[in-house]
Each structure stands twice: as structure tokens, then as C-alpha cells.
Amino acid sequence: MASAVAELPLPAVLRYPLATPVGRFRPSAEDGARARLGDVIAERFEAGGGADAKPIEVLRAAASGRIERTPTALLLHPDGSAERAPPLQAPSLVERTLEAGIVGLGGAGYPTHLKLRQALERNAHALIVNAVECEAGVNADRALLNHHADDVLHGIHAVADALGAPRVTLAVSAPLPAAIDVATQVVDGPYPAGWERALTQRLLGVEAPPGGYPTDVGVLVLNVATVFAIGRAWRRGEPLTQRVVTVGQREFWVRIGHPVAELPLPPRVAIVGGPVTGWPADVDAAVGKTTRAVTPRPAVATSPCIRCGWCATACPQGLLPQELWHEIAAGRWAQTERLRLADCIECGACDLACPSQLPLLAALRHAKSQRMEAARRDRAANLARTRFEARNARLAARAEADRAKRANRLQAPRDWMRPRSADAPRSNQPDPEPHAP
């Protein structure tokens, strides 16, 4: 099917940050090396993974060109060549998804091969393809369904076959003009109706346990862009190197690593992500795998909190954003835990509801990052303390063993102290002369 989504021209430099919200990548390409389109240039490992650990995510070059390594990012300077890496060859869907570098493209960024493996281990009986794109101004998922339905269907069938043909539901926010030969459910309702836990409850009548995921109850939820990428990887052997992104008010095919500053946007501060859930782009920001939209930042004027409670009414998790706002402003991090900060899904509904235009979502994200950093420091301190105590225990045990050996040697009789038996053979050496008086 011919694509109606335009492709942005190749920029002069593609930028791949090494530190990302989901973890840090290790470069696998040397400085000055040449990469082909689709070559692996960086890998991400589980936290604490050793030298022999296997990667949980790979990053592939979105063009052929020369690699430049910096302390914070990999820079790829395209050379205009059309040379590609060989097609993907992994025999199973789980391995092919890892090989392609596919993650949750709806925004979470969780490695899809891990999600597929969990669904297989739990004998998932249902697959929900999430295309409920209800954030205003973001239409990347709808563009995929309208113009690339065939590849979406190939991805759906590949996942369904791997799971043993479960019940499949395509959840959309409005009827689709394209013909889709799977069960389609139109999901209406206020934002964020597309939250996967809410979809599982609404469409199948099952609820994931607190702190758990839909796979815990046998339901696999995948974003439609993720399913599209799976279809391309399984059918054509293509890795994930580009995606559809809403740029301003249009959709484009954008290469992973495209600098945000070079996107066709008005000269204002850009929001990476949707207008609700996005965050202001820094000077070095680039389009990543989970970037669904890049929009101009609207000019807003904030005023003090009026304690109206609208943010609490809008929160799908039943939190008290206004109370969290005041605790965060005062730096009382322990109180944020009492107010269930960890349950925030960062949907931004509180921002939409706030008549004072307070940046509640930004404050909640900041607090969560502070709590995560504190937890990381605590884990590091506990690990260091455990290692220190284990070392002290080893040294104490070694010292005790040395003391026991010395005591045994002191208590054991020496040869010259042992009485000689009558029939014991005498030494050929003469007896020592007695000492002179």
C-alpha cells in the first residue's frame, strides 16, 4: 500500500543519547567506524549486568555513515550511501523482536521481547492492540492504521500465532475507514482512556493486580506502532530505525536520532511527546523510539493553587495531585510516598484540569526521579555495607583460624619432648655434648 505519510529528509547528524529514561546504553561501535543502515551501534543491559550479560535492547543505525563517540551520545554522520545491514534472521518471534530493537512504542519503552516472553510463560489468552490515541493533537497511531494496515495485520497475526491464536481485539478511539479483519472495539471516554490497565478491565472484564501488569492475568497489551514494527521485522527482516511521529499538526516518517531542533516546527521551545504528557526539549534532544509527537510549547501563565480539587477529580488513579504539589514544593519527600506518588502513571490529566495552569505533571515526574535516585543510592549503600560486612566476616574467620592453628602448634609436643621407647631405633648421630658448667 502506498504511504501517505511523508518522510523527512535525512539530517546532517543523527544523535543517539547514551543515557535514556529506561537505562544507559553501551556503545558497540568504535569512534570513527563506519556503520551501515541497520547495524547495531549500542546495547542496553539489565542494571548490574556483568561483562558476560546479554543485552535486553539494541540500538541500530538509522542511516549509513561514520560514528563519532562523545561522553554522552553517539553521533552518526550520514554519508548518503544506501548500504544496509543483512536482514534479520532470528528464527523465533521473541528473538527477532530483540534483534530488531523493538520496545514499547506507545511511550513506556519496555523491551517487547521481554513482554512477549512473559506472555508466553503465563499462557496469555488475549491480545489487545492499543490504538486508543486520545491525547489531543497526536495522530501517529491513526496514520499507521490508515496507511499501513497490511503491516499492522501482519504484526497482529505474528503475535497471535506465537501466543497460540488468542482472542485478539484492536482498540481504537474512533471508527477506522480502513478494512481490518480483526475484532475492533471503539473505546470512548475521557483521557486517558487508552491506559492499558483500564483497557484490560473495560474490554475483557479482568483487572491486573495492584503493582502488576495485564500479563499477570493472561492479557498481552501492545501499542499499534509496536505491532507494526513487529510485522516489518517478522515479514521483511527490518529493524526498528524510524517511526511515524506527529510533528506539529502533521505526521512524518522520522528516523530515530533525528535532532528535534531540525524538525519543521515554529521557532519556539518544543515539547517532546504529546502536548499533555510531553516535556520541554533540551538543546540536544533527538527523536527516540518512544517519541510519538513533537509539538510547539504553548505559552501559558500560571497562578497559585486555589485548592479547587479538580486535579484530584481528573486523576484516574485517585491521587491528590494538589497535596503532592505542596509536599514536593516543600521538599517533604517522605510525605509523597504516603500520598502514593509511585502510583502516578504520568498521564497529565491533572495538568489538563488545573485552572491555575500549574505544571503538576512536571513536578510529579521530578519527585519520582528524586525518589528513584534516593532508592538507587540506598541500594548502592546497602550493597556496599553488605560487601563490607562480608569482608569483615571473612577477615575475622581467617584470623580465628590462624589463632586456632597457633594454639594447636603450641599444645602439640615437640619431637625432642617426646619420650623415646626402648625399642625405638637410635639415631646415627652422636649424642650432643653436655654444656660446660
BANULUM-668842 format. One record per residue (C-alpha): y, x, z. Coordinates in steps of 0.2 Angstrom, whole numbers, plus 5000, padded with zeros to 4 digits. Example, Ala and Ser with C-alpha at 12.3 -4.5 7.8 and 13.67 -1.06 7.14 Angstrom:
BANULUM-668842
   yy   xx   zz
 4978 5062 5039
 4995 5068 5036
This chain:
BANULUM-668842
   yy   xx   zz
 5000 5000 5000
 5017 5007 4995
 5028 5011 5010
 5045 5003 5013
 5049 5015 5027
 5059 5029 5021
 5055 5047 5025
 5069 5058 5032
 5072 5074 5024
 5064 5090 5031
 5077 5098 5044
 5081 5116 5044
 5072 5119 5060
 5058 5109 5069
 5059 5111 5088
 5044 5109 5100
 5049 5110 5119
 5035 5118 5129
 5039 5108 5145
 5037 5089 5142
 5036 5074 5154
 5017 5074 5154
 5014 5093 5156
 5018 5110 5149
 5011 5117 5133
 5004 5135 5130
 5009 5142 5113
 4994 5147 5102
 5004 5154 5088
 5012 5171 5088
 5030 5175 5086
 5034 5177 5068
 5017 5170 5062
 5016 5158 5048
 5009 5140 5051
 5003 5128 5038
 5006 5109 5039
 4994 5103 5052
 4990 5120 5061
 4988 5120 5080
 5003 5129 5087
 5002 5124 5105
 4990 5117 5118
 4991 5107 5134
 4978 5109 5148
 4975 5100 5164
 4985 5105 5179
 4977 5120 5187
 4966 5124 5172
 4960 5142 5171
 4958 5153 5157
 4942 5145 5151
 4949 5127 5152
 4948 5116 5137
 4964 5108 5130
 4967 5090 5133
 4981 5089 5120
 4985 5099 5104
 5002 5101 5095
 5001 5103 5077
 5015 5109 5065
 5024 5095 5055
 5028 5107 5041
 5023 5124 5034
 5034 5139 5039
 5037 5153 5051
 5035 5151 5070
 5049 5158 5082
 5044 5158 5100
 5058 5156 5114
 5055 5154 5133
 5057 5135 5132
 5052 5130 5115
 5043 5134 5099
 5054 5134 5083
 5047 5131 5066
 5057 5136 5051
 5050 5127 5036
 5048 5137 5020
 5046 5122 5008
 5028 5125 5004
 5016 5111 5003
 5001 5121 5010
 4991 5111 5023
 4978 5115 5035
 4960 5109 5031
 4956 5090 5035
 4950 5086 5052
 4931 5087 5054
 4926 5082 5071
 4911 5070 5070
 4914 5058 5084
 4930 5047 5086
 4933 5054 5103
 4933 5072 5097
 4943 5068 5081
 4956 5060 5092
 4958 5075 5102
 4958 5086 5086
 4972 5076 5079
 4983 5077 5094
 4984 5059 5097
 4992 5052 5113
 4998 5035 5118
 5012 5032 5106
 5019 5017 5115
 5028 5029 5127
 5015 5034 5140
 5009 5050 5131
 4992 5049 5139
 4979 5058 5129
 4970 5045 5119
 4953 5054 5118
 4953 5053 5137
 4956 5034 5137
 4943 5032 5124
 4930 5041 5134
 4935 5031 5149
 4932 5015 5140
 4915 5021 5134
 4910 5026 5151
 4915 5009 5158
 4907 4999 5143
 4923 4991 5138
 4920 4974 5131
 4938 4970 5125
 4951 4979 5114
 4969 4974 5114
 4980 4982 5101
 4998 4981 5108
 5011 4977 5096
 5022 4967 5108
 5039 4976 5104
 5051 4965 5114
 5064 4979 5118
 5079 4974 5108
 5083 4984 5093
 5066 4993 5092
 5055 4988 5077
 5044 5003 5074
 5028 4994 5078
 5033 4979 5067
 5037 4991 5052
 5019 4998 5054
 5011 4981 5053
 5022 4975 5039
 5020 4990 5028
 5004 4999 5034
 4992 4985 5039
 4977 4993 5030
 4978 5009 5040
 4981 4999 5056
 4965 4989 5052
 4955 5005 5048
 4960 5011 5066
 4955 4995 5074
 4938 4995 5065
 4935 5013 5070
 4939 5010 5088
 4929 4994 5089
 4914 5002 5081
 4915 5016 5093
 4915 5004 5108
 4901 4993 5100
 4911 4980 5092
 4920 4972 5107
 4932 4957 5107
 4947 4963 5098
 4965 4955 5100
 4981 4960 5091
 4995 4955 5102
 5012 4953 5093
 5029 4946 5098
 5031 4936 5083
 5020 4929 5068
 5017 4943 5055
 5019 4940 5037
 5005 4952 5033
 4987 4946 5032
 4977 4953 5047
 4959 4950 5048
 4958 4951 5067
 4962 4938 5080
 4981 4938 5083
 4989 4932 5098
 5008 4929 5098
 5015 4934 5115
 5032 4927 5120
 5041 4928 5136
 5054 4939 5144
 5055 4958 5143
 5043 4967 5147
 5030 4955 5141
 5021 4970 5132
 5016 4979 5148
 4998 4982 5147
 4993 4976 5164
 5002 4959 5160
 4994 4958 5143
 4977 4960 5150
 4980 4946 5163
 4988 4935 5150
 4976 4937 5136
 4959 4939 5145
 4962 4932 5162
 4957 4949 5171
 4968 4959 5181
 4967 4978 5184
 4966 4983 5202
 4981 4990 5211
 4984 5008 5206
 4971 5006 5192
 4971 5003 5174
 4964 4990 5162
 4949 5001 5158
 4944 4999 5176
 4940 4981 5171
 4932 4985 5154
 4948 4982 5143
 4955 4996 5132
 4973 4993 5128
 4980 5004 5114
 4998 5004 5106
 4998 4999 5087
 5005 5016 5082
 4991 5024 5092
 4978 5014 5082
 4987 5018 5066
 4986 5037 5070
 4968 5035 5074
 4965 5026 5057
 4973 5040 5047
 4964 5053 5057
 4947 5045 5055
 4949 5039 5037
 4959 5054 5030
 4957 5068 5042
 4976 5068 5045
 4983 5075 5062
 4997 5067 5070
 5013 5076 5063
 5025 5062 5061
 5028 5044 5066
 5039 5029 5062
 5055 5029 5073
 5069 5016 5074
 5085 5027 5071
 5100 5016 5074
 5096 5000 5065
 5083 5006 5053
 5065 5013 5053
 5061 5030 5046
 5046 5042 5045
 5051 5056 5056
 5042 5072 5059
 5038 5077 5076
 5050 5091 5081
 5065 5084 5071
 5081 5088 5081
 5089 5072 5087
 5106 5079 5083
 5102 5079 5065
 5096 5061 5064
 5108 5049 5054
 5117 5042 5069
 5136 5040 5073
 5143 5055 5082
 5140 5048 5099
 5128 5053 5113
 5111 5047 5108
 5098 5038 5118
 5080 5044 5116
 5070 5029 5117
 5075 5011 5117
 5092 5005 5122
 5084 4999 5139
 5071 5012 5143
 5078 5027 5134
 5088 5042 5142
 5103 5052 5135
 5098 5066 5124
 5102 5083 5128
 5109 5096 5115
 5091 5102 5111
 5082 5086 5111
 5069 5083 5097
 5058 5068 5092
 5042 5069 5101
 5025 5060 5099
 5031 5046 5111
 5048 5043 5103
 5049 5026 5097
 5068 5025 5094
 5084 5034 5095
 5099 5024 5096
 5118 5027 5100
 5123 5026 5118
 5133 5010 5121
 5149 5013 5131
 5148 5004 5147
 5159 5003 5163
 5150 5002 5180
 5156 4994 5196
 5150 4994 5214
 5134 4984 5218
 5138 4966 5223
 5121 4963 5231
 5118 4948 5219
 5099 4952 5219
 5097 4949 5200
 5088 4965 5198
 5075 4960 5210
 5073 4944 5201
 5070 4953 5185
 5058 4966 5191
 5041 4962 5185
 5033 4972 5200
 5043 4963 5213
 5053 4978 5219
 5070 4978 5226
 5080 4990 5215
 5096 4987 5224
 5089 4993 5240
 5081 5008 5231
 5098 5012 5223
 5106 5013 5240
 5092 5023 5248
 5092 5035 5233
 5111 5037 5234
 5109 5042 5252
 5095 5054 5249
 5083 5045 5260
 5068 5049 5250
 5055 5043 5263
 5063 5026 5263
 5060 5025 5244
 5041 5027 5247
 5042 5012 5259
 5051 5002 5246
 5036 5006 5234
 5045 5017 5222
 5029 5023 5214
 5025 5005 5208
 5040 5006 5196
 5035 5005 5178
 5052 5011 5171
 5054 4995 5160
 5073 4995 5163
 5073 4976 5167
 5084 4979 5182
 5097 4988 5171
 5097 4973 5159
 5100 4961 5174
 5113 4971 5183
 5131 4963 5181
 5138 4979 5188
 5130 4989 5174
 5123 5001 5187
 5111 5015 5179
 5097 5009 5190
 5083 5015 5179
 5091 5032 5178
 5092 5033 5197
 5074 5027 5199
 5067 5040 5187
 5077 5053 5196
 5070 5048 5213
 5052 5048 5206
 5054 5065 5199
 5060 5071 5216
 5045 5063 5224
 5034 5071 5211
 5042 5088 5214
 5040 5086 5233
 5022 5082 5231
 5019 5097 5219
 5027 5108 5232
 5016 5100 5246
 5001 5103 5236
 5006 5121 5232
 5009 5124 5251
 4993 5116 5256
 4983 5127 5244
 4992 5142 5250
 4989 5138 5268
 4970 5134 5264
 4969 5151 5255
 4977 5160 5269
 4966 5152 5282
 4951 5156 5272
 4956 5174 5270
 4959 5175 5289
 4942 5167 5292
 4934 5180 5281
 4943 5194 5289
 4938 5188 5307
 4920 5186 5301
 4920 5203 5294
 4927 5211 5310
 4915 5202 5321
 4900 5208 5310
 4907 5226 5312
 4908 5224 5331
 4891 5217 5331
 4884 5232 5321
 4893 5245 5333
 4886 5236 5348
 4869 5237 5341
 4871 5255 5337
 4877 5259 5354
 4862 5250 5363
 4849 5257 5352
 4841 5273 5359
 4844 5289 5350
 4829 5300 5344
 4832 5313 5357
 4832 5300 5371
 4815 5293 5367
 4801 5300 5377
 4788 5309 5367
 4770 5304 5368
 4756 5316 5372
 4748 5315 5355
 4764 5315 5345
 4765 5330 5333
 4776 5343 5339
 4790 5350 5328
 4788 5367 5320
 4805 5371 5326
 4805 5381 5342
 4812 5373 5357
 4831 5376 5360
 4835 5390 5372
 4842 5384 5388
 4860 5385 5391
 4866 5400 5401
 4871 5396 5418
